[in-house]
């Protein structure tokens, strides 16, 4: 099963990629092992985030939006987040600018199988 590679651009993903690149450059890892580590990272991030029970809502001003290759991209200004979690936990945060990249939750393999049923 293929997983989205979106989380490789997160701080954690970029740090992992930098560390793997350094290890490959120093001859401590082969490139194929580094790619397997990144594939496992993609799988773990997708699985871990699918079980999160926290609800997040946001409100802001839409600056631009785009739909290309089944991927939505939104850029919002003046965004306020409200987070509600288990046990009545509630918090809010504000950011000046936000970019959201949204993909179909089903990968290409899953989407094709679902449409054939």
Secondary structure by P-SEA (a helix, b strand, c coil): ccccccccccaaaaaaaaaaaaaaaaccccaaaaaaaaaaaaaaaaaaaaaccbbbbbbbbbccccccccbbbbbbcbbbbbbbccccccbbbbbcbbbbbbcccccaaaaaaaaac
